[in-house]
Amino acid sequence: MSASRSSGTTDALGPDEDPASEPPEPSEAEATPGAELLAALLDGMDAALCAFDADGTITHWNREAERILGWSAQEAVGRSGFAGWAVRSADAADVQTRLMSAMDAPGRQVHEFALLRKDGGRVLVRTQSAGVRGAEGNAAGVYCAFSEVHAQIDLERAIALSEALFEDASWGVVLVDVDLRPTVVNAHAARALGGDRTSLLGRPLGELIVQGAEDLEGSLHHVLAEGPPPAPAELWVTVRTPEGDRRRCWRNGFLRLASPLAEEPVPLGAGWLFQDVTATKRAAQEADRLRFRSNQLHRAAGSAAECEDPMEAATSTLDYALAGFADHVVVDLLPADGDALPVRTLSTPADGSGPCLPVSGGSAPVRYATGHPALQSLDREGSVRASAGRAAESWALERQWPGDSVHALCVVLRSRARTLGVVTFLRTAHRTAFERPDAAYAETVAARVAAAVDLARSLPAPGPSDA
């Protein structure tokens, strides 16, 4: 309510005076600056307020009380209690007793009453009343603040919701100021950000989030300038925690906060709510990846079935397997004559992308150094994963792989209980390292390639008439 409202106090009326008549002129004491300030404060309150003297006569009645009940200060001040005008006669004694009991009781008392409006309607109000002491400490009266019950309940619900969000919510809640620094953090958000609710306050988001802070700050700036987005947004971030950096996916919602007390919206910051959906997101990504790879294997099987040459079927299978999986592939076969040196037989171009083809100029033995991942795969008859360190180019060249390779997955080729060689899938720096699910997929591809290679070796060499 505006602080420019007129005074809500008048002289008490005598028992025979008309409460609706014009109030008497204010006395000199009432016209003092202190009285005017008190009247302005009372009328500026958002809650309705009235006061009673020790005899139960109304001495103060502010503008909000007039708005709720319709009775003006001139009509209310000077009346003895609410009987006969602001409360039903049957309830008057009980209401008056409960209100005036606060004069001798410690603290505040809260009650709910059904009061009457000037137009005859009823309104349920919640009151907080407390005793007023005189200069000598004796009971001088009671003041009573009241508001409509539904408005009070709305306020209590808002407070309860705020407390629940910052204590028991199962998603992160963070309030940030206009400088994008956390001012309030709930327990869930503190755990997600790798700190406690106190240590996170006032710190830049860039200190808490290793990667993704720029995107998050951009979203918060947009909220402060334009308002909240129409739907939650998902964001991948890397969070610095005492246990190390963690890659997480958060589903975020944003709210712009403005002061309800100002005539024009004053930005207080933004509310940021988020939920960790990393497990769900990764499960969805894995399902998409499995679906894509299954489709690729299906297409590879159909293509290989149309190849007359089994080695062409092997290269066709590898071409389909490479899509979305690796950047290069090389196939080293063990000679059928028992020579221990593997022979580079199939590969993709070393200097760029392209189909998997027989090695130009014919197969050639490759002398791998001891401990080479391909040799480890042959020895273990299983899969071996490897990644380069800082010297990525020399790492790949030393292992006789394309120079841009930084991640390798070697899978043994076996058919009819025999080891035929090894196939190596290679990734460049723009892809992540191979993981266990990748090895399972590569082993499925290797089984098909091994079957094609075994079939090619089983067929008789073409004679002169077949050329």
Backbone torsions as a table, in degrees:
resi	resn	phi	psi	omega
1	MET	NA	145.4	-177.9
2	SER	-68.4	145.7	179.4
3	ALA	-78.6	0.0	-177.6
4	SER	-92.1	10.4	-179.2
5	ARG	-68.5	157.3	-179.5
6	SER	-75.8	165.4	-177.9
7	SER	-60.5	143.1	177.9
8	GLY	-107.7	26.4	-179.9
9	THR	-125.5	143.3	174.0
10	THR	-141.2	173.5	174.8
11	ASP	-68.5	148.2	174.7
12	ALA	-64.2	142.2	-179.8
13	LEU	-90.3	151.1	174.4
14	GLY	-73.5	164.9	-176.4
15	PRO	-64.9	-23.2	-177.6
16	ASP	-102.0	4.5	-176.1
17	GLU	-90.6	148.7	179.9
18	ASP	-75.6	121.5	-178.8
19	PRO	-67.3	-20.4	-179.1
20	ALA	-86.9	-4.5	-178.6
21	SER	-74.4	168.1	-178.7
22	GLU	-63.3	137.4	179.4
23	PRO	-69.6	154.8	178.2
24	PRO	-70.4	164.2	178.4
25	GLU	-63.7	140.2	-179.9
26	PRO	-65.3	143.4	178.7
27	SER	-73.1	173.4	-179.0
28	GLU	-65.2	-35.2	180.0
29	ALA	-66.2	-39.1	-178.6
30	GLU	-71.1	-23.7	-176.4
31	ALA	-85.7	2.1	180.0
32	THR	-69.5	157.4	178.1
33	PRO	-56.3	-34.5	179.6
34	GLY	-62.6	-41.7	179.2
35	ALA	-67.4	-39.5	178.6
36	GLU	-65.2	-38.7	178.0
37	LEU	-64.8	-43.4	178.7
38	LEU	-61.4	-42.2	179.6
39	ALA	-64.0	-41.1	178.9
40	ALA	-65.1	-40.7	178.7
41	LEU	-63.8	-43.4	-179.2
42	LEU	-63.2	-44.9	-178.6
43	ASP	-72.9	-20.0	178.9
44	GLY	-84.1	-4.7	-178.2
45	MET	-73.1	146.9	175.7
46	ASP	-82.6	-14.0	178.0
47	ALA	-103.1	147.9	175.2
48	ALA	-72.2	140.4	-178.9
49	LEU	-140.2	134.5	170.4
50	CYS	-136.5	161.0	-179.5
51	ALA	-138.0	149.9	179.7
52	PHE	-123.8	145.9	172.5
53	ASP	-82.6	-176.4	-175.6
54	ALA	-62.7	-21.9	179.8
55	ASP	-91.6	-1.1	179.2
56	GLY	90.4	10.0	179.1
57	THR	-85.7	135.8	-178.5
58	ILE	-71.0	127.9	-179.4
59	THR	-114.0	-21.0	-178.8
60	HIS	-140.4	145.1	-178.8
61	TRP	-156.5	112.8	-173.5
62	ASN	-95.0	177.7	-173.1
63	ARG	-66.2	-33.8	179.4
64	GLU	-68.1	-34.5	174.7
65	ALA	-63.8	-38.7	176.4
66	GLU	-64.2	-39.4	-179.8
67	ARG	-65.1	-40.1	-176.4
68	ILE	-73.5	-44.4	-173.2
69	LEU	-103.1	-15.4	178.2
70	GLY	87.2	-9.1	179.1
71	TRP	-89.0	130.5	-179.7
72	SER	-78.4	168.9	177.5
73	ALA	-62.6	-38.3	179.1
74	GLN	-62.4	-31.8	-178.8
75	GLU	-84.7	-22.6	-173.8
76	ALA	-97.5	-45.2	-174.8
77	VAL	-65.1	132.7	-179.6
78	GLY	101.9	-14.6	177.6
79	ARG	-77.0	153.4	178.3
80	SER	-93.2	99.0	179.5
81	GLY	67.3	-164.7	-177.6
82	PHE	-99.1	-1.8	-172.5
83	ALA	-62.2	132.9	173.1
84	GLY	84.5	-4.2	-179.3
85	TRP	-144.9	-42.5	-177.9
86	ALA	-111.2	3.0	177.8
87	VAL	-152.5	151.3	179.0
88	ARG	-64.6	148.5	-177.7
89	SER	-58.3	-37.2	-177.8
90	ALA	-67.6	-25.4	-178.1
91	ASP	-99.9	-7.2	-169.8
92	ALA	-60.7	-47.3	-176.5
93	ALA	-63.1	-44.0	-178.8
94	ASP	-64.9	-42.4	179.8
95	VAL	-63.5	-44.4	-178.5
96	GLN	-65.1	-40.4	-179.9
97	THR	-63.9	-44.1	-178.2
98	ARG	-68.2	-36.3	178.4
99	LEU	-68.2	-47.7	-174.6
100	MET	-74.6	-16.0	178.3
101	SER	-65.7	-21.1	179.4
102	ALA	-68.3	-16.9	-177.2
103	MET	-66.3	-30.9	-177.6
104	ASP	-109.3	0.2	-177.7
105	ALA	-100.3	146.2	178.0
106	PRO	-74.3	151.4	175.6
107	GLY	70.6	-158.9	-178.7
108	ARG	-106.8	151.5	175.9
109	GLN	-118.3	139.0	-179.1
110	VAL	-114.4	129.1	179.0
111	HIS	-138.0	162.1	172.2
112	GLU	-122.6	129.6	-179.7
113	PHE	-130.6	153.6	169.7
114	ALA	-99.1	110.2	179.8
115	LEU	-102.5	164.9	-178.7
116	LEU	-104.4	134.8	171.0
117	ARG	-80.3	166.3	179.2
118	LYS	-65.0	-30.5	-180.0
119	ASP	-82.5	4.9	177.6
120	GLY	97.0	-12.3	178.7
121	GLY	-73.8	161.9	179.5
122	ARG	-109.4	148.3	178.1
123	VAL	-140.8	132.3	178.1
124	LEU	-87.2	124.2	-177.7
125	VAL	-121.3	153.4	172.0
126	ARG	-110.2	127.6	-175.7
127	THR	-112.7	147.6	168.0
128	GLN	-123.1	116.5	-175.4
129	SER	-123.9	149.4	-179.6
130	ALA	-150.7	154.6	-179.1
131	GLY	-75.5	152.9	176.7
132	VAL	-112.8	130.4	-178.9
133	ARG	-102.4	144.4	177.7
134	GLY	-80.4	-176.3	-177.9
135	ALA	-62.7	-30.6	-179.0
136	GLU	-94.7	7.4	177.5
137	GLY	87.8	3.5	-179.6
138	ASN	-84.9	158.0	-179.7
139	ALA	-65.8	122.2	-176.6
140	ALA	-113.7	-10.1	-179.2
141	GLY	156.1	-163.8	-176.6
142	VAL	-139.7	138.4	168.1
143	TYR	-109.6	148.0	-174.4
144	CYS	-137.1	118.7	173.2
145	ALA	-102.9	134.8	-178.6
146	PHE	-143.2	157.3	177.0
147	SER	-149.5	160.3	177.8
148	GLU	-61.6	138.6	-173.9
149	VAL	-58.1	-42.5	-176.9
150	HIS	-64.6	-35.1	177.3
151	ALA	-68.9	-40.0	178.0
152	GLN	-65.7	-40.9	179.1
153	ILE	-64.9	-39.7	176.9
154	ASP	-60.2	-42.2	178.7
155	LEU	-64.3	-44.4	-179.7
156	GLU	-65.1	-37.2	177.5
157	ARG	-64.6	-41.4	179.5
158	ALA	-63.1	-41.9	178.6
159	ILE	-66.0	-43.7	-179.9
160	ALA	-63.3	-40.0	178.3
161	LEU	-63.6	-44.3	179.5
162	SER	-60.5	-44.9	-179.9
163	GLU	-65.2	-39.5	179.8
164	ALA	-65.9	-40.5	179.3
165	LEU	-62.1	-36.8	-176.2
166	PHE	-93.0	5.2	177.1
167	GLU	-124.7	-51.8	-167.3
168	ASP	-114.9	1.8	-174.9
169	ALA	-65.8	144.4	179.6
170	SER	-91.8	14.3	172.7
171	TRP	-135.3	161.3	-177.1
172	GLY	-74.5	137.7	176.2
173	VAL	-131.2	123.4	-179.4
174	VAL	-133.6	132.0	170.5
175	LEU	-102.4	129.1	178.4
176	VAL	-118.2	147.6	178.0
177	ASP	-82.7	-175.6	-177.0
178	VAL	-68.4	-14.6	174.7
179	ASP	-91.3	6.9	178.3
180	LEU	63.7	36.5	174.7
181	ARG	-110.9	134.7	-178.3
182	PRO	-59.8	133.3	175.9
183	THR	-112.5	-29.2	174.9
184	VAL	-140.6	135.1	-178.9
185	VAL	-135.8	128.8	177.8
186	ASN	-82.9	172.8	-172.9
187	ALA	-63.7	-39.8	-179.1
188	HIS	-63.8	-44.3	179.8
189	ALA	-65.4	-37.6	179.6
190	ALA	-61.9	-41.4	177.7
191	ARG	-65.2	-40.8	-178.5
192	ALA	-66.9	-32.9	-178.2
193	LEU	-90.2	0.5	173.7
194	GLY	76.4	34.6	179.0
195	GLY	-150.6	-164.6	173.8
196	ASP	-112.9	170.1	-171.0
197	ARG	-65.5	-21.5	-179.2
198	THR	-91.8	-44.5	-174.6
199	SER	-67.9	-21.0	-178.4
200	LEU	-82.4	-16.7	-173.5
201	LEU	-69.5	135.2	175.2
202	GLY	78.8	0.4	-178.2
203	ARG	-92.1	142.7	175.9
204	PRO	-61.3	146.3	-179.5
205	LEU	-61.9	-29.1	179.3
206	GLY	-64.4	-21.1	176.4
207	GLU	-80.4	-20.6	-177.2
208	LEU	-97.7	-29.1	-175.8
209	ILE	-118.0	119.3	-176.9
210	VAL	-72.3	-47.2	178.9
211	GLN	-129.2	138.1	179.6
212	GLY	101.7	-4.2	-179.4
213	ALA	-64.7	-35.6	-179.4
214	GLU	-63.4	-42.1	178.8
215	ASP	-65.5	-41.4	179.5
216	LEU	-65.1	-44.9	178.9
217	GLU	-64.5	-36.3	176.8
218	GLY	-62.5	-40.0	177.7
219	SER	-64.9	-41.5	-179.9
220	LEU	-67.6	-38.3	175.8
221	HIS	-61.5	-41.3	179.0
222	HIS	-63.1	-39.6	179.5
223	VAL	-63.5	-44.8	-179.5
224	LEU	-64.5	-32.2	-177.1
225	ALA	-89.1	-41.7	-170.9
226	GLU	-115.8	-16.2	-175.2
227	GLY	106.2	173.4	-174.8
228	PRO	-70.3	151.4	176.1
229	PRO	-69.5	159.8	-176.4
230	PRO	-73.3	-16.9	-176.1
231	ALA	-147.1	157.3	176.2
232	PRO	-60.6	150.8	-178.9
233	ALA	-121.2	139.3	178.5
234	GLU	-96.3	140.3	-175.4
235	LEU	-144.2	129.0	174.6
236	TRP	-89.7	130.5	-179.6
237	VAL	-135.7	159.2	170.9
238	THR	-115.1	119.4	-174.2
239	VAL	-104.4	135.0	176.9
240	ARG	-86.5	120.0	-179.4
241	THR	-127.6	164.1	176.7
242	PRO	-57.8	-25.7	179.3
243	GLU	-86.0	-4.0	-178.2
244	GLY	120.8	176.8	179.9
245	ASP	-73.8	138.4	-179.9
246	ARG	-126.9	134.2	177.4
247	ARG	-91.5	120.6	-175.7
248	ARG	-133.5	154.7	173.4
249	CYS	-114.5	124.0	-179.9
250	TRP	-115.0	138.5	170.0
251	ARG	-97.3	119.0	-167.7
252	ASN	-112.8	141.9	169.7
253	GLY	-126.0	146.8	-175.0
254	PHE	-131.6	147.7	176.9
255	LEU	-136.4	140.3	174.5
256	ARG	-90.7	132.0	-178.3
257	LEU	-103.4	130.8	178.4
258	ALA	-135.5	148.4	-178.2
259	SER	-69.6	128.8	177.1
260	PRO	-79.6	-4.0	-176.2
261	LEU	-94.3	-10.3	-177.7
262	ALA	-95.8	150.0	177.8
263	GLU	-67.0	-36.3	174.1
264	GLU	-112.4	145.6	-177.5
265	PRO	-56.4	126.2	176.2
266	VAL	-111.0	116.9	-175.7
267	PRO	-66.7	128.6	176.1
268	LEU	-103.1	-7.7	-176.3
269	GLY	130.7	-151.6	-177.6
270	ALA	-140.3	148.8	172.0
271	GLY	-98.0	130.9	-177.8
272	TRP	-121.9	117.5	178.0
273	LEU	-114.9	134.3	-179.1
274	PHE	-145.6	155.2	179.0
275	GLN	-133.1	136.4	179.9
276	ASP	-77.9	115.1	-179.7
277	VAL	-118.1	26.8	-176.5
278	THR	-59.5	-47.7	-177.8
279	ALA	-62.2	-43.8	179.7
280	THR	-65.3	-42.5	-179.3
281	LYS	-64.7	-43.6	-179.9
282	ARG	-67.5	-36.3	176.6
283	ALA	-63.4	-41.0	178.2
284	ALA	-66.0	-40.9	177.7
285	GLN	-63.7	-40.7	179.4
286	GLU	-65.9	-39.2	177.4
287	ALA	-63.5	-42.0	177.1
288	ASP	-64.0	-41.3	-179.9
289	ARG	-64.7	-43.2	178.7
290	LEU	-64.7	-38.6	178.8
291	ARG	-65.1	-42.9	179.4
292	PHE	-64.5	-45.9	-178.4
293	ARG	-65.9	-36.5	176.5
294	SER	-62.8	-40.9	177.7
295	ASN	-64.8	-39.3	178.7
296	GLN	-64.4	-41.3	177.7
297	LEU	-64.9	-37.1	177.4
298	HIS	-64.2	-44.5	178.7
299	ARG	-66.6	-38.6	178.9
300	ALA	-63.6	-39.9	179.0
301	ALA	-64.0	-41.4	178.6
302	GLY	-65.3	-40.1	179.4
303	SER	-68.2	-42.7	-179.2
304	ALA	-64.5	-31.9	-179.2
305	ALA	-67.0	-20.6	-179.8
306	GLU	-93.0	-0.2	-178.4
307	CYS	-90.9	127.6	176.2
308	GLU	-74.3	-35.9	-179.1
309	ASP	-90.2	121.3	-179.9
310	PRO	-58.3	-34.8	178.7
311	MET	-68.0	-32.4	174.0
312	GLU	-66.6	-35.8	175.8
313	ALA	-63.9	-37.6	178.8
314	ALA	-64.8	-46.3	179.8
315	THR	-65.9	-35.8	178.0
316	SER	-64.1	-41.7	177.8
317	THR	-61.2	-42.5	179.5
318	LEU	-67.1	-35.3	177.8
319	ASP	-61.6	-44.3	178.5
320	TYR	-67.3	-35.7	-178.5
321	ALA	-68.5	-32.2	-177.2
322	LEU	-66.0	-30.0	-174.4
323	ALA	-58.0	118.2	178.9
324	GLY	70.6	6.6	-174.5
325	PHE	-118.5	-47.3	-177.4
326	ALA	-150.0	168.3	-178.6
327	ASP	-101.8	-29.7	-180.0
328	HIS	-137.1	158.9	172.6
329	VAL	-147.3	141.0	173.7
330	VAL	-132.2	144.7	179.5
331	VAL	-121.5	121.1	176.9
332	ASP	-112.6	120.2	-178.3
333	LEU	-105.9	146.6	173.7
334	LEU	-82.6	131.7	-179.0
335	PRO	-60.5	145.2	179.8
336	ALA	-68.5	-19.0	-177.7
337	ASP	-83.0	3.7	176.3
338	GLY	92.7	0.4	176.5
339	ASP	-59.2	134.5	-175.7
340	ALA	-75.9	-19.6	-177.4
341	LEU	-78.2	126.0	174.7
342	PRO	-68.7	154.4	-177.0
343	VAL	-118.0	125.7	176.9
344	ARG	-70.4	114.7	-172.2
345	THR	-112.1	-45.5	-177.9
346	LEU	-128.4	149.2	176.1
347	SER	-167.9	160.0	169.2
348	THR	-88.7	164.0	179.7
349	PRO	-57.8	135.8	-178.5
350	ALA	-74.8	-24.0	-174.4
351	ASP	-103.6	14.1	179.2
352	GLY	170.3	-176.1	-179.7
353	SER	-81.5	156.2	179.1
354	GLY	167.9	173.5	-177.9
355	PRO	-72.2	159.1	175.4
356	CYS	-79.7	125.6	-175.4
357	LEU	-137.2	161.8	172.4
358	PRO	-57.7	147.0	-177.6
359	VAL	-60.5	132.2	-179.6
360	SER	-64.0	132.8	180.0
361	GLY	86.9	1.4	178.3
362	GLY	97.6	160.4	-178.6
363	SER	-62.9	145.8	-179.1
364	ALA	-138.9	138.7	177.8
365	PRO	-62.8	145.0	176.8
366	VAL	-117.5	127.6	-178.5
367	ARG	-98.5	91.3	179.1
368	TYR	-79.6	142.0	177.1
369	ALA	-71.9	158.2	178.6
370	THR	-58.2	135.5	-178.8
371	GLY	87.8	4.2	177.9
372	HIS	-61.3	139.5	-178.5
373	PRO	-55.2	-36.3	179.4
374	ALA	-65.3	-40.2	178.3
375	LEU	-68.2	-35.8	176.4
376	GLN	-63.3	-40.0	178.3
377	SER	-63.5	-40.4	178.1
378	LEU	-65.9	-40.1	-179.4
379	ASP	-67.7	-40.8	-176.9
380	ARG	-83.9	-15.7	-173.0
381	GLU	54.5	44.3	179.4
382	GLY	-152.4	-160.9	-176.8
383	SER	-100.6	145.3	178.6
384	VAL	-133.6	129.9	176.8
385	ARG	-108.0	145.0	179.7
386	ALA	-149.9	151.2	178.0
387	SER	-139.4	151.1	-179.9
388	ALA	-78.6	157.5	172.5
389	GLY	-91.8	-135.1	-178.7
390	ARG	-73.5	-38.3	-179.4
391	ALA	-87.3	72.3	-172.5
392	ALA	-66.4	-44.0	-174.9
393	GLU	-65.5	-47.1	179.7
394	SER	-66.3	-32.5	178.0
395	TRP	-59.9	-45.1	-178.7
396	ALA	-71.1	-43.3	-177.0
397	LEU	-66.6	-37.1	178.2
398	GLU	-62.7	-25.4	179.8
399	ARG	-99.4	10.5	175.8
400	GLN	61.0	43.7	175.5
401	TRP	-118.5	164.7	175.3
402	PRO	-52.9	140.2	-171.1
403	GLY	-63.1	-23.1	-178.6
404	ASP	-88.8	5.8	-178.4
405	SER	-78.9	135.0	177.4
406	VAL	-127.4	-14.9	178.5
407	HIS	-131.6	138.4	-177.9
408	ALA	-133.4	147.9	174.8
409	LEU	-137.3	109.5	-178.7
410	CYS	-100.9	128.7	-177.7
411	VAL	-128.2	130.3	-178.0
412	VAL	-72.6	145.0	175.9
413	LEU	-100.1	116.8	-179.7
414	ARG	-132.1	139.5	177.4
415	SER	-150.1	135.0	-178.7
416	ARG	51.3	45.1	175.7
417	ALA	64.5	24.8	178.4
418	ARG	-126.6	144.2	175.8
419	THR	-89.0	121.8	-176.9
420	LEU	-100.8	-21.5	-177.3
421	GLY	159.1	-154.7	-177.7
422	VAL	-145.8	141.2	174.6
423	VAL	-112.2	134.4	-176.6
424	THR	-119.0	120.7	174.6
425	PHE	-96.9	136.7	-175.0
426	LEU	-127.4	140.2	177.9
427	ARG	-121.3	147.4	175.6
428	THR	-89.3	-178.1	-172.5
429	ALA	-67.1	-19.7	-177.1
430	HIS	-80.2	-2.1	176.5
431	ARG	-112.7	161.0	177.0
432	THR	-81.1	167.0	178.9
433	ALA	-67.5	157.1	177.5
434	PHE	-67.5	144.7	178.8
435	GLU	-123.0	178.3	-177.0
436	ARG	-58.1	-44.7	177.7
437	PRO	-59.7	-32.7	177.1
438	ASP	-65.3	-38.9	179.5
439	ALA	-64.2	-38.4	179.2
440	ALA	-63.7	-41.8	178.4
441	TYR	-65.8	-44.1	-179.7
442	ALA	-61.8	-35.8	178.9
443	GLU	-67.0	-34.9	176.2
444	THR	-65.6	-43.0	177.2
445	VAL	-63.6	-43.6	-178.0
446	ALA	-62.0	-35.7	178.9
447	ALA	-62.8	-38.9	179.1
448	ARG	-71.8	-40.2	178.2
449	VAL	-64.4	-42.7	179.9
450	ALA	-61.4	-39.0	178.7
451	ALA	-63.8	-39.9	178.8
452	ALA	-67.8	-41.4	178.6
453	VAL	-64.3	-42.2	179.2
454	ASP	-62.9	-39.5	178.1
455	LEU	-65.2	-40.9	179.2
456	ALA	-61.6	-38.5	-179.8
457	ARG	-73.8	-24.6	-178.2
458	SER	-80.5	-23.9	-179.2
459	LEU	-76.2	146.3	179.0
460	PRO	-68.7	147.8	177.6
461	ALA	-64.5	140.8	-178.8
462	PRO	-66.0	135.7	177.4
463	GLY	-82.8	179.5	180.0
464	PRO	-59.7	-32.7	-178.9
465	SER	-74.9	-17.0	-179.2
466	ASP	-89.8	-11.0	-175.9
467	ALA	-67.8	NA	NA
